Amino acid sequence: MTAHPTKVMLLAAGRGERMRPLTDHTPKALLKAGGHPLIEHHLRRLGGAGFTDIIVNHAYLGEQIEAALGDGRRYGVDITYSAEGPRGLETGGGIFHALALLGEAPFIVINADVFTDYPFERLMHRVNGPLAHLILVDNPPHHPGGDFALQGERVLNHGAARYTFSGIGVYHPDLFRAGRPGAYPLAPLLRRACDQNQVSGEHYSGNWVDVGTPDRLQQLDRRLRREAGHSGPA
């Protein structure tokens, strides 16, 4: 399969406070579901979709992530690491910190702690759009209010029908031009771009799980093992 030129950043720098005690000694991205680390599910699917240029950021226990994933060759990808130090830079600061690695072209960003069957190759058709293109999903029980409204393909800050941001997006580097070194969230940048009519989006109704708590991780693990036809400890 011909490799896509678009770079992909996997966000793996979160401390995982809601996952404690599981994350006291293991980074959240390396917690297992279905016998494999969460981030590994993304790497295999990205490699299979032809995305080979991967940047992985890390902070807390980041050396474990590098030791576990290596150069990415066994997943069919090439991994470059963006180390943020022990405290991390949040999503906005983390992406800004990695801009030199991401380059001048639009790039894809995926939260390492979500599980989805979204067809990543579809994002290649979104790299020439506005400042951002967001994948939105139905609101899960733990986030009933959603994040954004969707009108056609336009993402709005306000609206009656609201959806949850999946943690999957395509971003133009210009979205971060006003950024600065340090730790800060991504949401204010996206909301400002929404006000400027610079964010498109799509609703995805397929499989998506925000693996943010031990209970949701356990549920996903059971489901994946059941689908694979076996059970037992990860």
C-alpha positions as CSV (number, residue, x, y, z in Angstrom):
1,M,0.0,0.0,0.0
2,T,1.3,3.5,-0.9
3,A,2.1,5.5,2.2
4,H,0.1,8.7,2.7
5,P,2.3,11.8,3.1
6,T,0.1,13.2,5.9
7,K,1.6,13.0,9.3
8,V,-0.3,11.6,12.3
9,M,0.2,12.7,15.9
10,L,-1.0,10.3,18.7
11,L,-1.6,12.0,22.0
12,A,-0.1,9.9,24.7
13,A,1.1,12.4,27.3
14,G,-1.9,12.4,29.6
15,R,-1.4,11.6,33.3
16,G,-4.5,9.5,33.5
17,E,-5.7,10.6,36.9
18,R,-9.1,9.1,36.4
19,M,-7.4,5.8,35.6
20,R,-5.6,5.5,38.9
21,P,-4.4,3.2,40.4
22,L,-3.8,1.6,37.0
23,T,-1.8,4.5,35.8
24,D,0.4,4.8,39.0
25,H,3.0,2.7,37.3
26,T,1.8,2.5,33.6
27,P,1.1,5.3,31.2
28,K,-2.5,5.4,30.1
29,A,-1.7,4.7,26.5
30,L,-0.1,1.4,27.4
31,L,-3.1,0.1,29.4
32,K,-4.4,-3.0,27.6
33,A,-7.8,-3.8,26.1
34,G,-8.3,-7.0,24.2
35,G,-4.7,-8.1,25.1
36,H,-3.0,-5.1,23.4
37,P,-2.1,-1.5,24.6
38,L,-4.6,1.1,23.6
39,I,-2.1,3.0,21.5
40,E,-1.2,-0.2,19.6
41,H,-4.7,-0.5,18.3
42,H,-4.3,2.9,16.6
43,L,-0.8,2.1,15.3
44,R,-1.9,-1.1,13.6
45,R,-4.9,0.5,12.0
46,L,-2.9,3.6,10.9
47,G,-0.3,1.4,9.3
48,G,-2.9,-0.7,7.6
49,A,-4.5,2.5,6.2
50,G,-1.2,3.6,4.8
51,F,-0.2,6.3,7.4
52,T,3.4,5.6,8.2
53,D,4.8,8.9,9.6
54,I,3.7,8.9,13.2
55,I,4.6,11.4,16.0
56,V,3.8,10.2,19.6
57,N,4.0,12.7,22.4
58,H,4.6,11.6,26.0
59,A,5.3,13.0,29.4
60,Y,4.5,10.9,32.6
61,L,6.4,7.6,32.4
62,G,7.2,8.4,28.8
63,E,10.3,6.2,28.7
64,Q,7.9,3.2,29.0
65,I,6.1,4.3,25.9
66,E,9.3,4.5,23.9
67,A,10.5,1.1,25.2
68,A,7.2,-0.5,24.3
69,L,6.7,0.9,20.8
70,G,10.3,1.4,19.6
71,D,10.6,2.8,16.2
72,G,7.2,1.5,15.1
73,R,8.5,-0.9,12.5
74,R,6.6,-3.9,13.7
75,Y,3.3,-1.9,13.2
76,G,4.3,-0.9,9.7
77,V,5.0,2.8,10.7
78,D,7.9,5.1,11.6
79,I,7.5,6.6,15.1
80,T,9.1,9.9,16.2
81,Y,8.7,10.9,19.8
82,S,7.9,14.4,21.2
83,A,9.0,14.4,24.8
84,E,7.3,16.9,27.0
85,G,8.9,16.3,30.4
86,P,7.2,14.8,33.4
87,R,4.3,17.2,33.7
88,G,3.0,17.3,30.1
89,L,1.8,20.3,28.1
90,E,-1.9,19.5,27.7
91,T,-3.3,19.0,24.2
92,G,-2.8,22.5,22.7
93,G,0.6,23.0,24.2
94,G,1.6,19.4,23.2
95,I,0.7,19.9,19.6
96,F,2.4,23.3,19.5
97,H,5.5,21.7,21.0
98,A,5.5,19.2,18.2
99,L,5.0,21.6,15.3
100,A,8.6,21.3,14.1
101,L,8.1,17.6,13.7
102,L,4.6,17.9,12.1
103,G,5.7,20.3,9.4
104,E,3.9,22.9,7.3
105,A,1.1,20.7,5.9
106,P,-2.1,19.8,7.6
107,F,-1.8,16.8,9.9
108,I,-4.1,14.4,11.8
109,V,-4.3,14.2,15.6
110,I,-5.8,11.2,17.5
111,N,-6.2,10.7,21.2
112,A,-4.4,7.5,22.2
113,D,-7.0,6.8,24.9
114,V,-10.0,6.4,22.6
115,F,-10.9,3.2,20.8
116,T,-12.7,3.4,17.5
117,D,-13.2,1.7,14.1
118,Y,-13.4,5.1,12.3
119,P,-11.8,4.6,8.8
120,F,-8.7,6.8,9.2
121,E,-8.1,6.8,5.4
122,R,-11.2,8.9,5.1
123,L,-9.3,11.8,6.7
124,M,-7.0,12.1,3.7
125,H,-9.9,13.8,1.9
126,R,-10.0,16.5,4.6
127,V,-6.5,17.8,4.6
128,N,-7.2,20.7,2.2
129,G,-10.1,22.1,4.2
130,P,-10.4,24.9,6.8
131,L,-8.2,25.3,9.9
132,A,-9.7,22.1,11.5
133,H,-11.9,19.2,10.6
134,L,-13.4,17.3,13.6
135,I,-15.0,13.9,13.9
136,L,-18.0,14.2,16.2
137,V,-19.8,11.3,17.8
138,D,-23.0,10.7,19.8
139,N,-22.8,11.9,23.4
140,P,-21.8,9.1,25.8
141,P,-23.6,8.8,29.1
142,H,-20.7,10.4,31.0
143,H,-20.8,13.5,28.7
144,P,-24.5,14.1,27.8
145,G,-24.1,17.8,27.0
146,G,-21.7,17.3,24.1
147,D,-19.1,19.7,22.9
148,F,-20.1,21.2,19.5
149,A,-23.1,21.6,17.2
150,L,-23.0,20.5,13.6
151,Q,-24.9,22.3,10.8
152,G,-24.2,20.4,7.6
153,E,-20.4,20.2,7.7
154,R,-20.0,23.3,9.7
155,V,-19.0,23.0,13.4
156,L,-20.6,25.5,15.7
157,N,-20.1,26.4,19.3
158,H,-23.8,26.6,19.9
159,G,-26.8,24.8,18.6
160,A,-29.6,22.5,19.6
161,A,-28.2,19.2,18.3
162,R,-24.8,18.8,20.1
163,Y,-22.2,16.1,19.7
164,T,-19.1,15.0,21.5
165,F,-15.7,15.6,20.0
166,S,-14.1,12.2,19.4
167,G,-10.5,13.2,19.9
168,I,-9.9,12.7,16.1
169,G,-9.2,15.7,14.0
170,V,-7.3,17.2,11.1
171,Y,-5.5,20.5,11.8
172,H,-3.7,23.1,9.8
173,P,-0.6,24.4,11.4
174,D,-2.1,27.9,11.2
175,L,-4.5,26.9,14.0
176,F,-1.6,27.0,16.3
177,R,0.3,30.1,15.0
178,A,-0.9,32.2,17.9
179,G,0.2,29.5,20.4
180,R,3.1,29.8,22.8
181,P,5.3,27.4,24.6
182,G,3.8,25.9,27.7
183,A,0.8,23.9,28.8
184,Y,-2.7,24.8,27.6
185,P,-5.8,23.0,26.2
186,L,-6.9,22.7,22.6
187,A,-10.6,23.6,23.1
188,P,-10.2,27.4,23.2
189,L,-8.3,27.3,19.9
190,L,-11.0,25.3,18.3
191,R,-13.8,27.5,19.7
192,R,-12.1,30.6,18.4
193,A,-11.8,29.0,14.9
194,C,-15.5,28.0,15.1
195,D,-16.4,31.6,15.6
196,Q,-14.4,32.4,12.4
197,N,-16.3,29.7,10.5
198,Q,-13.0,27.8,10.1
199,V,-14.0,24.4,11.4
200,S,-15.7,21.6,9.5
201,G,-16.9,18.3,10.9
202,E,-18.7,15.1,10.4
203,H,-20.8,12.9,12.6
204,Y,-19.6,9.3,13.0
205,S,-22.1,6.8,14.3
206,G,-19.7,3.8,14.4
207,N,-17.7,2.3,17.2
208,W,-16.1,4.8,19.5
209,V,-15.2,4.5,23.2
210,D,-13.6,7.1,25.5
211,V,-11.5,4.8,27.6
212,G,-11.2,7.2,30.5
213,T,-11.9,5.1,33.6
214,P,-11.0,1.7,34.8
215,D,-14.6,0.6,34.4
216,R,-14.8,1.6,30.8
217,L,-11.4,0.0,30.1
218,Q,-12.7,-3.3,31.6
219,Q,-15.9,-3.1,29.6
220,L,-13.9,-2.6,26.4
221,D,-11.5,-5.4,27.3
222,R,-14.3,-7.8,27.8
223,R,-16.0,-6.9,24.6
224,L,-12.8,-7.2,22.5
225,R,-12.0,-10.5,24.0
226,R,-15.5,-11.8,23.4
227,E,-15.3,-10.7,19.8
228,A,-11.9,-12.4,19.5
229,G,-13.4,-15.6,21.0
230,H,-11.5,-15.8,24.2
231,S,-11.4,-14.3,27.7
232,G,-9.0,-13.9,30.5
233,P,-6.7,-11.3,32.1
234,A,-5.1,-8.8,29.8
